[in-house]
């Protein structure tokens, strides 16, 4: 798997965990760490997580390719 896929996957997991914390406990971890939702670094991280989510759509193609090769 390419490095870009791993980075995208890690960012998507970070985003999912952050959304879980927001949903269950009303705590935005990214905003808490980096000074609020309007802080530039928080917005950059949110944007990177969003781009990683879009990039992960390409993983569907990768997974489908692997399933075909295994005969499933």
PDB file of N, CA, C and O in Angstrom:
ATOM      1  N   UNK A   1       0.838  -1.174   0.000  1.00  0.00           N
ATOM      2  CA  UNK A   1       0.000   0.000   0.000  1.00  0.00           C
ATOM      3  C   UNK A   1       0.885   1.241   0.000  1.00  0.00           C
ATOM      4  O   UNK A   1       1.897   1.297   0.698  1.00  0.00           O
ATOM      5  N   UNK A   2       0.497   2.213  -0.778  1.00  0.00           N
ATOM      6  CA  UNK A   2       1.302   3.419  -0.883  1.00  0.00           C
ATOM      7  C   UNK A   2       1.244   4.251   0.387  1.00  0.00           C
ATOM      8  O   UNK A   2       0.286   4.166   1.156  1.00  0.00           O
ATOM      9  N   UNK A   3       2.268   5.049   0.596  1.00  0.00           N
ATOM     10  CA  UNK A   3       2.365   5.904   1.777  1.00  0.00           C
ATOM     11  C   UNK A   3       1.181   6.867   1.849  1.00  0.00           C
ATOM     12  O   UNK A   3       0.659   7.134   2.932  1.00  0.00           O
ATOM     13  N   UNK A   4       0.764   7.378   0.710  1.00  0.00           N
ATOM     14  CA  UNK A   4      -0.364   8.318   0.682  1.00  0.00           C
ATOM     15  C   UNK A   4      -1.625   7.647   1.225  1.00  0.00           C
ATOM     16  O   UNK A   4      -2.407   8.275   1.939  1.00  0.00           O
ATOM     17  N   UNK A   5      -1.821   6.376   0.888  1.00  0.00           N
ATOM     18  CA  UNK A   5      -2.988   5.655   1.398  1.00  0.00           C
ATOM     19  C   UNK A   5      -2.929   5.536   2.912  1.00  0.00           C
ATOM     20  O   UNK A   5      -3.944   5.705   3.588  1.00  0.00           O
ATOM     21  N   UNK A   6      -1.763   5.249   3.445  1.00  0.00           N
ATOM     22  CA  UNK A   6      -1.607   5.123   4.899  1.00  0.00           C
ATOM     23  C   UNK A   6      -1.871   6.455   5.596  1.00  0.00           C
ATOM     24  O   UNK A   6      -2.545   6.499   6.625  1.00  0.00           O
ATOM     25  N   UNK A   7      -1.342   7.531   5.036  1.00  0.00           N
ATOM     26  CA  UNK A   7      -1.565   8.859   5.622  1.00  0.00           C
ATOM     27  C   UNK A   7      -3.048   9.202   5.592  1.00  0.00           C
ATOM     28  O   UNK A   7      -3.603   9.682   6.581  1.00  0.00           O
ATOM     29  N   UNK A   8      -3.685   8.953   4.456  1.00  0.00           N
ATOM     30  CA  UNK A   8      -5.115   9.224   4.337  1.00  0.00           C
ATOM     31  C   UNK A   8      -5.914   8.395   5.336  1.00  0.00           C
ATOM     32  O   UNK A   8      -6.843   8.902   5.964  1.00  0.00           O
ATOM     33  N   UNK A   9      -5.555   7.132   5.483  1.00  0.00           N
ATOM     34  CA  UNK A   9      -6.261   6.269   6.420  1.00  0.00           C
ATOM     35  C   UNK A   9      -6.109   6.761   7.858  1.00  0.00           C
ATOM     36  O   UNK A   9      -7.081   6.766   8.613  1.00  0.00           O
ATOM     37  N   UNK A  10      -4.912   7.170   8.240  1.00  0.00           N
ATOM     38  CA  UNK A  10      -4.687   7.692   9.592  1.00  0.00           C
ATOM     39  C   UNK A  10      -5.507   8.965   9.811  1.00  0.00           C
ATOM     40  O   UNK A  10      -6.117   9.129  10.867  1.00  0.00           O
ATOM     41  N   UNK A  11      -5.529   9.862   8.833  1.00  0.00           N
ATOM     42  CA  UNK A  11      -6.300  11.093   8.967  1.00  0.00           C
ATOM     43  C   UNK A  11      -7.795  10.822   9.067  1.00  0.00           C
ATOM     44  O   UNK A  11      -8.498  11.489   9.826  1.00  0.00           O
ATOM     45  N   UNK A  12      -8.282   9.852   8.310  1.00  0.00           N
ATOM     46  CA  UNK A  12      -9.702   9.499   8.387  1.00  0.00           C
ATOM     47  C   UNK A  12     -10.029   8.909   9.759  1.00  0.00           C
ATOM     48  O   UNK A  12     -11.088   9.194  10.318  1.00  0.00           O
ATOM     49  N   UNK A  13      -9.138   8.100  10.297  1.00  0.00           N
ATOM     50  CA  UNK A  13      -9.356   7.540  11.633  1.00  0.00           C
ATOM     51  C   UNK A  13      -9.350   8.651  12.678  1.00  0.00           C
ATOM     52  O   UNK A  13     -10.188   8.652  13.580  1.00  0.00           O
ATOM     53  N   UNK A  14      -8.418   9.597  12.570  1.00  0.00           N
ATOM     54  CA  UNK A  14      -8.388  10.736  13.497  1.00  0.00           C
ATOM     55  C   UNK A  14      -9.704  11.510  13.412  1.00  0.00           C
ATOM     56  O   UNK A  14     -10.279  11.880  14.436  1.00  0.00           O
ATOM     57  N   UNK A  15     -10.170  11.750  12.205  1.00  0.00           N
ATOM     58  CA  UNK A  15     -11.433  12.460  12.026  1.00  0.00           C
ATOM     59  C   UNK A  15     -12.611  11.692  12.605  1.00  0.00           C
ATOM     60  O   UNK A  15     -13.492  12.283  13.230  1.00  0.00           O
ATOM     61  N   UNK A  16     -12.633  10.380  12.403  1.00  0.00           N
ATOM     62  CA  UNK A  16     -13.717   9.569  12.936  1.00  0.00           C
ATOM     63  C   UNK A  16     -13.716   9.577  14.465  1.00  0.00           C
ATOM     64  O   UNK A  16     -14.768   9.682  15.095  1.00  0.00           O
ATOM     65  N   UNK A  17     -12.530   9.464  15.047  1.00  0.00           N
ATOM     66  CA  UNK A  17     -12.437   9.511  16.508  1.00  0.00           C
ATOM     67  C   UNK A  17     -12.880  10.873  17.042  1.00  0.00           C
ATOM     68  O   UNK A  17     -13.565  10.956  18.061  1.00  0.00           O
ATOM     69  N   UNK A  18     -12.486  11.930  16.352  1.00  0.00           N
ATOM     70  CA  UNK A  18     -12.890  13.272  16.770  1.00  0.00           C
ATOM     71  C   UNK A  18     -14.403  13.417  16.699  1.00  0.00           C
ATOM     72  O   UNK A  18     -15.017  13.954  17.621  1.00  0.00           O
ATOM     73  N   UNK A  19     -15.017  12.939  15.603  1.00  0.00           N
ATOM     74  CA  UNK A  19     -16.471  13.014  15.487  1.00  0.00           C
ATOM     75  C   UNK A  19     -17.157  12.150  16.537  1.00  0.00           C
ATOM     76  O   UNK A  19     -18.217  12.519  17.042  1.00  0.00           O
ATOM     77  N   UNK A  20     -16.576  11.019  16.868  1.00  0.00           N
ATOM     78  CA  UNK A  20     -17.124  10.191  17.933  1.00  0.00           C
ATOM     79  C   UNK A  20     -17.112  10.915  19.266  1.00  0.00           C
ATOM     80  O   UNK A  20     -18.082  10.863  20.022  1.00  0.00           O
ATOM     81  N   UNK A  21     -16.009  11.590  19.550  1.00  0.00           N
ATOM     82  CA  UNK A  21     -15.910  12.366  20.791  1.00  0.00           C
ATOM     83  C   UNK A  21     -16.937  13.502  20.811  1.00  0.00           C
ATOM     84  O   UNK A  21     -17.526  13.791  21.853  1.00  0.00           O
ATOM     85  N   UNK A  22     -17.146  14.137  19.672  1.00  0.00           N
ATOM     86  CA  UNK A  22     -18.145  15.200  19.585  1.00  0.00           C
ATOM     87  C   UNK A  22     -19.537  14.619  19.824  1.00  0.00           C
ATOM     88  O   UNK A  22     -20.330  15.187  20.576  1.00  0.00           O
ATOM     89  N   UNK A  23     -19.828  13.500  19.192  1.00  0.00           N
ATOM     90  CA  UNK A  23     -21.151  12.899  19.303  1.00  0.00           C
ATOM     91  C   UNK A  23     -21.461  12.364  20.693  1.00  0.00           C
ATOM     92  O   UNK A  23     -22.566  12.558  21.199  1.00  0.00           O
ATOM     93  N   UNK A  24     -20.509  11.702  21.306  1.00  0.00           N
ATOM     94  CA  UNK A  24     -20.760  11.078  22.600  1.00  0.00           C
ATOM     95  C   UNK A  24     -20.548  12.016  23.791  1.00  0.00           C
ATOM     96  O   UNK A  24     -21.288  11.959  24.773  1.00  0.00           O
ATOM     97  N   UNK A  25     -19.540  12.873  23.695  1.00  0.00           N
ATOM     98  CA  UNK A  25     -19.151  13.667  24.866  1.00  0.00           C
ATOM     99  C   UNK A  25     -19.158  15.171  24.636  1.00  0.00           C
ATOM    100  O   UNK A  25     -18.836  15.927  25.552  1.00  0.00           O
ATOM    101  N   UNK A  26     -19.518  15.630  23.430  1.00  0.00           N
ATOM    102  CA  UNK A  26     -19.511  17.046  23.065  1.00  0.00           C
ATOM    103  C   UNK A  26     -18.142  17.691  23.293  1.00  0.00           C
ATOM    104  O   UNK A  26     -18.045  18.831  23.747  1.00  0.00           O
ATOM    105  N   UNK A  27     -17.088  16.936  22.967  1.00  0.00           N
ATOM    106  CA  UNK A  27     -15.718  17.440  23.086  1.00  0.00           C
ATOM    107  C   UNK A  27     -15.068  17.375  21.705  1.00  0.00           C
ATOM    108  O   UNK A  27     -14.937  16.295  21.128  1.00  0.00           O
ATOM    109  N   UNK A  28     -14.666  18.514  21.184  1.00  0.00           N
ATOM    110  CA  UNK A  28     -13.937  18.567  19.919  1.00  0.00           C
ATOM    111  C   UNK A  28     -12.449  18.560  20.276  1.00  0.00           C
ATOM    112  O   UNK A  28     -11.883  19.586  20.653  1.00  0.00           O
ATOM    113  N   UNK A  29     -11.835  17.397  20.152  1.00  0.00           N
ATOM    114  CA  UNK A  29     -10.444  17.222  20.580  1.00  0.00           C
ATOM    115  C   UNK A  29      -9.501  18.099  19.761  1.00  0.00           C
ATOM    116  O   UNK A  29      -8.598  18.725  20.316  1.00  0.00           O
ATOM    117  N   UNK A  30      -9.702  18.146  18.463  1.00  0.00           N
ATOM    118  CA  UNK A  30      -8.837  18.950  17.591  1.00  0.00           C
ATOM    119  C   UNK A  30      -8.912  20.418  17.997  1.00  0.00           C
ATOM    120  O   UNK A  30      -7.885  21.082  18.134  1.00  0.00           O
ATOM    121  N   UNK A  31     -10.125  20.919  18.189  1.00  0.00           N
ATOM    122  CA  UNK A  31     -10.283  22.323  18.585  1.00  0.00           C
ATOM    123  C   UNK A  31      -9.693  22.568  19.972  1.00  0.00           C
ATOM    124  O   UNK A  31      -9.097  23.615  20.222  1.00  0.00           O
ATOM    125  N   UNK A  32      -9.860  21.602  20.870  1.00  0.00           N
ATOM    126  CA  UNK A  32      -9.316  21.758  22.227  1.00  0.00           C
ATOM    127  C   UNK A  32      -7.797  21.834  22.218  1.00  0.00           C
ATOM    128  O   UNK A  32      -7.205  22.626  22.952  1.00  0.00           O
ATOM    129  N   UNK A  33      -7.175  21.023  21.399  1.00  0.00           N
ATOM    130  CA  UNK A  33      -5.706  20.980  21.355  1.00  0.00           C
ATOM    131  C   UNK A  33      -5.135  22.215  20.670  1.00  0.00           C
ATOM    132  O   UNK A  33      -4.131  22.769  21.119  1.00  0.00           O
ATOM    133  N   UNK A  34      -5.770  22.647  19.589  1.00  0.00           N
ATOM    134  CA  UNK A  34      -5.178  23.688  18.753  1.00  0.00           C
ATOM    135  C   UNK A  34      -5.827  25.061  18.869  1.00  0.00           C
ATOM    136  O   UNK A  34      -5.596  25.913  18.011  1.00  0.00           O
ATOM    137  N   UNK A  35      -6.623  25.301  19.891  1.00  0.00           N
ATOM    138  CA  UNK A  35      -7.090  26.652  20.156  1.00  0.00           C
ATOM    139  C   UNK A  35      -8.421  27.038  19.545  1.00  0.00           C
ATOM    140  O   UNK A  35      -8.632  28.215  19.254  1.00  0.00           O
ATOM    141  N   UNK A  36      -9.309  26.115  19.343  1.00  0.00           N
ATOM    142  CA  UNK A  36     -10.646  26.426  18.847  1.00  0.00           C
ATOM    143  C   UNK A  36     -10.819  26.064  17.389  1.00  0.00           C
ATOM    144  O   UNK A  36      -9.854  25.851  16.655  1.00  0.00           O
ATOM    145  N   UNK A  37     -12.097  26.001  16.987  1.00  0.00           N
ATOM    146  CA  UNK A  37     -12.409  25.617  15.611  1.00  0.00           C
ATOM    147  C   UNK A  37     -11.973  26.653  14.588  1.00  0.00           C
ATOM    148  O   UNK A  37     -11.704  26.308  13.438  1.00  0.00           O
ATOM    149  N   UNK A  38     -11.901  27.905  14.986  1.00  0.00           N
ATOM    150  CA  UNK A  38     -11.542  28.964  14.047  1.00  0.00           C
ATOM    151  C   UNK A  38     -10.030  29.148  13.905  1.00  0.00           C
ATOM    152  O   UNK A  38      -9.580  29.887  13.031  1.00  0.00           O
ATOM    153  N   UNK A  39      -9.248  28.486  14.751  1.00  0.00           N
ATOM    154  CA  UNK A  39      -7.791  28.608  14.665  1.00  0.00           C
ATOM    155  C   UNK A  39      -7.311  28.037  13.327  1.00  0.00           C
ATOM    156  O   UNK A  39      -7.851  27.049  12.829  1.00  0.00           O
ATOM    157  N   UNK A  40      -6.309  28.664  12.770  1.00  0.00           N
ATOM    158  CA  UNK A  40      -5.821  28.276  11.446  1.00  0.00           C
ATOM    159  C   UNK A  40      -5.377  26.815  11.408  1.00  0.00           C
ATOM    160  O   UNK A  40      -5.695  26.106  10.453  1.00  0.00           O
ATOM    161  N   UNK A  41      -4.655  26.354  12.418  1.00  0.00           N
ATOM    162  CA  UNK A  41      -4.166  24.970  12.408  1.00  0.00           C
ATOM    163  C   UNK A  41      -5.326  23.985  12.508  1.00  0.00           C
ATOM    164  O   UNK A  41      -5.287  22.922  11.888  1.00  0.00           O
ATOM    165  N   UNK A  42      -6.363  24.325  13.284  1.00  0.00           N
ATOM    166  CA  UNK A  42      -7.537  23.455  13.371  1.00  0.00           C
ATOM    167  C   UNK A  42      -8.223  23.352  12.018  1.00  0.00           C
ATOM    168  O   UNK A  42      -8.613  22.265  11.591  1.00  0.00           O
ATOM    169  N   UNK A  43      -8.367  24.473  11.358  1.00  0.00           N
ATOM    170  CA  UNK A  43      -9.019  24.471  10.038  1.00  0.00           C
ATOM    171  C   UNK A  43      -8.197  23.682   9.026  1.00  0.00           C
ATOM    172  O   UNK A  43      -8.758  23.002   8.166  1.00  0.00           O
ATOM    173  N   UNK A  44      -6.876  23.766   9.121  1.00  0.00           N
ATOM    174  CA  UNK A  44      -6.011  22.988   8.221  1.00  0.00           C
ATOM    175  C   UNK A  44      -6.190  21.497   8.485  1.00  0.00           C
ATOM    176  O   UNK A  44      -6.284  20.706   7.547  1.00  0.00           O
ATOM    177  N   UNK A  45      -6.238  21.117   9.750  1.00  0.00           N
ATOM    178  CA  UNK A  45      -6.424  19.700  10.082  1.00  0.00           C
ATOM    179  C   UNK A  45      -7.787  19.218   9.605  1.00  0.00           C
ATOM    180  O   UNK A  45      -7.892  18.131   9.038  1.00  0.00           O
ATOM    181  N   UNK A  46      -8.831  20.011   9.827  1.00  0.00           N
ATOM    182  CA  UNK A  46     -10.161  19.632   9.334  1.00  0.00           C
ATOM    183  C   UNK A  46     -10.152  19.468   7.818  1.00  0.00           C
ATOM    184  O   UNK A  46     -10.741  18.524   7.290  1.00  0.00           O
ATOM    185  N   UNK A  47      -9.490  20.378   7.122  1.00  0.00           N
ATOM    186  CA  UNK A  47      -9.412  20.298   5.662  1.00  0.00           C
ATOM    187  C   UNK A  47      -8.651  19.059   5.222  1.00  0.00           C
ATOM    188  O   UNK A  47      -9.054  18.387   4.273  1.00  0.00           O
ATOM    189  N   UNK A  48      -7.542  18.747   5.911  1.00  0.00           N
ATOM    190  CA  UNK A  48      -6.777  17.549   5.562  1.00  0.00           C
ATOM    191  C   UNK A  48      -7.573  16.278   5.804  1.00  0.00           C
ATOM    192  O   UNK A  48      -7.496  15.336   5.015  1.00  0.00           O
ATOM    193  N   UNK A  49      -8.336  16.246   6.884  1.00  0.00           N
ATOM    194  CA  UNK A  49      -9.194  15.084   7.161  1.00  0.00           C
ATOM    195  C   UNK A  49     -10.241  14.937   6.061  1.00  0.00           C
ATOM    196  O   UNK A  49     -10.516  13.827   5.606  1.00  0.00           O
ATOM    197  N   UNK A  50     -10.822  16.052   5.636  1.00  0.00           N
ATOM    198  CA  UNK A  50     -11.793  16.008   4.544  1.00  0.00           C
ATOM    199  C   UNK A  50     -11.188  15.523   3.239  1.00  0.00           C
ATOM    200  O   UNK A  50     -11.783  14.707   2.535  1.00  0.00           O
ATOM    201  N   UNK A  51     -10.006  16.027   2.920  1.00  0.00           N
ATOM    202  CA  UNK A  51      -9.318  15.572   1.704  1.00  0.00           C
ATOM    203  C   UNK A  51      -8.942  14.095   1.800  1.00  0.00           C
ATOM    204  O   UNK A  51      -8.999  13.366   0.809  1.00  0.00           O
ATOM    205  N   UNK A  52      -8.558  13.663   2.993  1.00  0.00           N
ATOM    206  CA  UNK A  52      -8.223  12.247   3.195  1.00  0.00           C
ATOM    207  C   UNK A  52      -9.450  11.373   2.977  1.00  0.00           C
ATOM    208  O   UNK A  52      -9.352  10.284   2.411  1.00  0.00           O
ATOM    209  N   UNK A  53     -10.599  11.848   3.424  1.00  0.00           N
ATOM    210  CA  UNK A  53     -11.832  11.097   3.190  1.00  0.00           C
ATOM    211  C   UNK A  53     -12.120  10.947   1.708  1.00  0.00           C
ATOM    212  O   UNK A  53     -12.520   9.875   1.254  1.00  0.00           O
ATOM    213  N   UNK A  54     -11.920  12.010   0.956  1.00  0.00           N
ATOM    214  CA  UNK A  54     -12.114  11.942  -0.498  1.00  0.00           C
ATOM    215  C   UNK A  54     -11.096  10.993  -1.117  1.00  0.00           C
ATOM    216  O   UNK A  54     -11.437  10.203  -1.998  1.00  0.00           O
ATOM    217  N   UNK A  55      -9.851  11.066  -0.661  1.00  0.00           N
ATOM    218  CA  UNK A  55      -8.801  10.195  -1.192  1.00  0.00           C
ATOM    219  C   UNK A  55      -9.120   8.724  -0.924  1.00  0.00           C
ATOM    220  O   UNK A  55      -8.825   7.861  -1.750  1.00  0.00           O
ATOM    221  N   UNK A  56      -9.722   8.443   0.231  1.00  0.00           N
ATOM    222  CA  UNK A  56     -10.010   7.058   0.607  1.00  0.00           C
ATOM    223  C   UNK A  56     -11.048   6.405  -0.305  1.00  0.00           C
ATOM    224  O   UNK A  56     -11.197   5.183  -0.292  1.00  0.00           O
ATOM    225  N   UNK A  57     -11.762   7.199  -1.092  1.00  0.00           N
ATOM    226  CA  UNK A  57     -12.640   6.591  -2.087  1.00  0.00           C
ATOM    227  C   UNK A  57     -11.841   5.711  -3.045  1.00  0.00           C
ATOM    228  O   UNK A  57     -12.356   4.714  -3.552  1.00  0.00           O
ATOM    229  N   UNK A  58     -10.593   6.076  -3.290  1.00  0.00           N
ATOM    230  CA  UNK A  58      -9.760   5.261  -4.179  1.00  0.00           C
ATOM    231  C   UNK A  58      -9.448   3.907  -3.560  1.00  0.00           C
ATOM    232  O   UNK A  58      -9.106   2.968  -4.279  1.00  0.00           O
ATOM    233  N   UNK A  59      -9.560   3.787  -2.236  1.00  0.00           N
ATOM    234  CA  UNK A  59      -9.310   2.503  -1.589  1.00  0.00           C
ATOM    235  C   UNK A  59     -10.393   1.486  -1.926  1.00  0.00           C
ATOM    236  O   UNK A  59     -10.139   0.282  -1.876  1.00  0.00           O
ATOM    237  N   UNK A  60     -11.595   1.945  -2.268  1.00  0.00           N
ATOM    238  CA  UNK A  60     -12.632   1.014  -2.691  1.00  0.00           C
ATOM    239  C   UNK A  60     -12.181   0.259  -3.938  1.00  0.00           C
ATOM    240  O   UNK A  60     -12.394  -0.948  -4.056  1.00  0.00           O
ATOM    241  N   UNK A  61     -11.562   0.978  -4.856  1.00  0.00           N
ATOM    242  CA  UNK A  61     -11.053   0.348  -6.075  1.00  0.00           C
ATOM    243  C   UNK A  61      -9.970  -0.667  -5.717  1.00  0.00           C
ATOM    244  O   UNK A  61      -9.939  -1.763  -6.276  1.00  0.00           O
ATOM    245  N   UNK A  62      -9.090  -0.310  -4.795  1.00  0.00           N
ATOM    246  CA  UNK A  62      -8.026  -1.208  -4.353  1.00  0.00           C
ATOM    247  C   UNK A  62      -8.599  -2.455  -3.704  1.00  0.00           C
ATOM    248  O   UNK A  62      -8.136  -3.561  -3.985  1.00  0.00           O
ATOM    249  N   UNK A  63      -9.588  -2.303  -2.850  1.00  0.00           N
ATOM    250  CA  UNK A  63     -10.192  -3.444  -2.179  1.00  0.00           C
ATOM    251  C   UNK A  63     -10.924  -4.343  -3.156  1.00  0.00           C
ATOM    252  O   UNK A  63     -10.852  -5.567  -3.048  1.00  0.00           O
ATOM    253  N   UNK A  64     -11.629  -3.747  -4.111  1.00  0.00           N
ATOM    254  CA  UNK A  64     -12.324  -4.541  -5.124  1.00  0.00           C
ATOM    255  C   UNK A  64     -11.335  -5.327  -5.965  1.00  0.00           C
ATOM    256  O   UNK A  64     -11.597  -6.474  -6.325  1.00  0.00           O
ATOM    257  N   UNK A  65     -10.214  -4.723  -6.278  1.00  0.00           N
ATOM    258  CA  UNK A  65      -9.178  -5.397  -7.064  1.00  0.00           C
ATOM    259  C   UNK A  65      -8.630  -6.593  -6.298  1.00  0.00           C
ATOM    260  O   UNK A  65      -8.411  -7.655  -6.880  1.00  0.00           O
ATOM    261  N   UNK A  66      -8.411  -6.431  -5.018  1.00  0.00           N
ATOM    262  CA  UNK A  66      -7.874  -7.527  -4.199  1.00  0.00           C
ATOM    263  C   UNK A  66      -8.869  -8.666  -4.077  1.00  0.00           C
ATOM    264  O   UNK A  66      -8.471  -9.831  -4.096  1.00  0.00           O
ATOM    265  N   UNK A  67     -10.160  -8.357  -3.951  1.00  0.00           N
ATOM    266  CA  UNK A  67     -11.174  -9.395  -3.856  1.00  0.00           C
ATOM    267  C   UNK A  67     -11.263 -10.212  -5.136  1.00  0.00           C
ATOM    268  O   UNK A  67     -11.452 -11.427  -5.090  1.00  0.00           O
ATOM    269  N   UNK A  68     -11.128  -9.546  -6.277  1.00  0.00           N
ATOM    270  CA  UNK A  68     -11.184 -10.239  -7.557  1.00  0.00           C
ATOM    271  C   UNK A  68      -9.994 -11.185  -7.699  1.00  0.00           C
ATOM    272  O   UNK A  68     -10.154 -12.308  -8.177  1.00  0.00           O
ATOM    273  N   UNK A  69      -8.809 -10.746  -7.292  1.00  0.00           N
ATOM    274  CA  UNK A  69      -7.625 -11.569  -7.410  1.00  0.00           C
ATOM    275  C   UNK A  69      -7.686 -12.793  -6.520  1.00  0.00           C
ATOM    276  O   UNK A  69      -7.114 -13.829  -6.860  1.00  0.00           O
ATOM    277  N   UNK A  70      -8.372 -12.698  -5.379  1.00  0.00           N
ATOM    278  CA  UNK A  70      -8.479 -13.822  -4.462  1.00  0.00           C
ATOM    279  C   UNK A  70      -9.609 -14.770  -4.855  1.00  0.00           C
ATOM    280  O   UNK A  70      -9.781 -15.824  -4.243  1.00  0.00           O
ATOM    281  N   UNK A  71     -10.374 -14.396  -5.871  1.00  0.00           N
ATOM    282  CA  UNK A  71     -11.453 -15.252  -6.327  1.00  0.00           C
ATOM    283  C   UNK A  71     -12.732 -15.105  -5.536  1.00  0.00           C
ATOM    284  O   UNK A  71     -13.584 -15.992  -5.582  1.00  0.00           O
ATOM    285  N   UNK A  72     -12.892 -14.026  -4.819  1.00  0.00           N
ATOM    286  CA  UNK A  72     -14.111 -13.809  -4.029  1.00  0.00           C
ATOM    287  C   UNK A  72     -15.089 -12.984  -4.800  1.00  0.00           C
ATOM    288  O   UNK A  72     -16.178 -12.694  -4.304  1.00  0.00           O
TER     289      UNK A  72
END
